[in-house]
Amino acid sequence: MKTWLVQLKFDGRRLILRNFSFQFFSILMPAGFYLLFTKVMVTGNVPTSFNLKYMASMMVYSGTINALFGIASILLRDRETGILQWSRLTPAGVKPYYLSIGCWSLLMNVLAVLVLGTIAVIVNHVDLTFGQWLSIGGIAILGQVPTLLLGVLMSFVSRAETLSVLSNVITFPMAIISGLWWPISMLPNWLQPIGKLMPTYFVNDWLGRVATHGTLVKTDIWGTGVWIVGMLAIVLCGVQLLLKRSDGVVSA
């Protein structure tokens, strides 16, 4: 526990306090999109349900950017600079390192929930009960786990340039087809079934139903769970292969 707390403090300073761009892209940009699509590019009265659902969408979008751009690039840079290799040589191994990075990512998502929820309450005058705040925060954290694991998997690529292209190719199409930017019903009929299989769709639909007091569906819960289990298995295999490859480089 002490080792993990030391790692958590170290990563907090270098990844959050000294990296404003990380905060900007993962929180402020989705907040700007929320204001743009609910206050600026609208005419007439906007239904409260739309304001709440779009708030949920931007929460998911914030977590997606955080994981696929921020966390993926951080892990790749740490591997290139030797921080990951140094962590392997410590008695605790790489477990505290990965747990620390994951915790900071999830904490940033909690901050995004607070920022976007506060904007929705103050600017669009939506009502959120204390229970809704807690539920939305918990679902947002749980729902970010698949994309966080995907970010870890993407960090295994060999070059930063490749990761940059990969992040763009995955993030924005996934956001579009899963209904984060506009309702999924506006997409072509052949594309909607694909979008409804994305991890971002499941958590977005789940959050939207909680925010609007809608009826929860088991598909969202099961879908999120399947993505978590599946991505966790793939990432664990990827970490083992990465460590073996590193051992081979060191031996050579």
N, C-alpha and C positions, 0 to 999 in steps of 0.2 A: 504493500500500500504506500509506504514512504517513497519508494522508487517511482511509483506512478505519479504521486503528487509532485515530486521534483520535476519529472518529465512534463507534467501538465503545466506547471508554472513556466518552465523554459519555453515550451511551445506557445503558450499564451502571449508571451512578450514578443517573440519573433514573428508570429503569424498574425496576430490580431492588433496589438498596440502599435507595432511598427509597420503595419501594412494597411494603409487607408484604402488602397484600391481594392483589396480583398473585401472590405466592408461595403465599399461603394457598389461594386458589381453584384454582390449577393443580396443586398438589402435596398439600397437607395434606388437602383435602376428599376426593380419591380415596383417599388413604391411610386416612382414617377409614372410607370405604365398604368398603375391603378388610377392615379389622378387623371391621367390623360384620357382614359377610356370611360371614366365614370363622371367626370366633371367638365372636361374641355371638349371632347369630340361627341357631345350628346346634345340633343334638343328636346325640350319638354321635360316632363317628370320621368325620372328613371325609377323603375320598380325597385323596392328595397331588396327583393330577392336577387336581382341582378347584381346590386352592389355587394351583397353578401357572397354570392357565388364567385364573383370576380375577385373579391378579396381572398377567397380560398385558393383560386387559381394562381394568384400572384405569390401566395405563400409557398405553393408547390414549386412554382417557377424559381423562386428565390433559392429554395433548397437544391433544385436541379443545377442552377448556375454554380452554387457553392461547391457542389460535389464534383461536377464534370469539368469545371474550369479551375476553381481554386484548389480543391484537395488533390486532384489528379496532378496538377503542375507542381504543387508543393512536394508530393511524394517523389515525383521524377527528379526534381531538383535536389532533394535530400539524398537520393541514391547517387546522383552524379557527383555531389560534393563530399560523399563519404559518411554522411550522418547515419544512414541506414546500416552501413558496414560497422560503424563504431558501436551502434546499438547492439549489434549481434555479438560483439565481444564482451559486453557487460554480463554480469551473472544472471540478470533477469531476461536477457535476450531482447527480441524485437516486440514482444507482446505489449509492454508499457508504451512503447513508441506508437504503435498502431492504435492502441486504446486512447491515448492522449489526442492524437490527430482526429480520431472519430468523435471524441467528446467535444472538442472545440467546434467541429463542424455542426454537431447537433445543437450546441449552445448558440451558435450563430443563427441556426434556424429558429430557435426559441425567440431570439431577439427580433428576427424578421416577423414572426407572428405578432409580437408585441407592437412593433412599429406599424405594420399594415393594419392590425386590428384597431389601434388607436386612431390612425388616419380615417378608417372607415367610420368609427364612432363620432369623431369630431367633425369631419368634413361632410360625410354623407348621412350622419345622424341615425345610424343603425343601432339596434339594441342587441347587446350580447350579455347574457346572464353569466354569473360566476361559473356555473357548471359548463356553459358553452366554452368559456375561455379555457378551462382546464381540459375539456375534451378536445378542442381544436389544437391546443399545444401538444397533448399526448399523441394525437393522430398524426400531426405534422412531423413529430420526431420519429415515430414508428415508420411513417410513410417515406421518410428520407433515406432509410437504411438501404433499400435496393439501389437507389442512385448513388449513394455513398460507396457501396460495394462496387458498383460499376466504375466509379471514379478510381477506386483502388486498382481495379483490373486494367483500366486504361493507362495507368501510370507505369505499367510494365513495358510499354513500348520503349524503343531504344533512343529516340531522338525527340527533343522538345518541339521541333517543327512538325513532326508527325503527330504528336499529341495535340498541337494547336488545331490542325486540320481535323483530326478525329473528334475533338470536342465540339467543333462547329457542326460537323456532319451529323453527329448524334443528337446534340442538345436541341437545336432549333427545329428540325423535323419532328422529333419526339414531342416537343411542346405544342407544335401545330396540330399533329394528327391525334393527340390525346385530349385536345380541347382546352388547353390552357389559355390561348390567346383569344379564341372565339368559340362559341358552342360547337360541339362535335357534330351536331345535327346539320350544320352548314357545310360540312365536307361531303364529297361524293359518296354515294351509297357503297361503292366497292371499298372505300378507304376507311369507313367508320368501323367495321369489325376489326381491322388491324389496330386502329387507335384504341379500341376498347380492351386490347390485350396489353397495353403499355402500363408499366408500374405507376407512372404519373397519372394515368386515367383513374386507376382504382383509388388512389389517395385523394385525388381532386374531387371525385364523385362522393367519396366518404365525407370529406370536409364540408362540401357544399350541402349535403343533407343534414349534417349536424348544425351548421350555421343557420339554416332556414327551418329548423325543426321538422325536417322531412323524415320519411320512413327509411330506416337503414336497411341495406340489402346485404346478405351474406356474401355475395359475389365479391364485393369490395374488400371484405376482410380476408376471404380465402385467397383472392388474387394477390393481395399484398403479402400474405404469408408465403405463398408459393414463390413469389419473386425473391423474398428474403432468403428462404432456404436454398433456392437454386443458385442465386448469386453468391451466397456464402460458401457453398460447396466449390464453385468454380474459382473463387478468390483464394480459398485455402490451397487448392491444387496449384494455382498460379504462384502463390508465395513459396511453396515448396520447390517448385521448378526454378524460381528466381534464386533462391538460396543455394540450390545445387549448382546452378550456373555460376554464381559468385564464387563458390568453393573451387570450381574448376579453373576460374580465372586466377584466383589466388595461388593455387597449386602450380599453375603454369608459370 
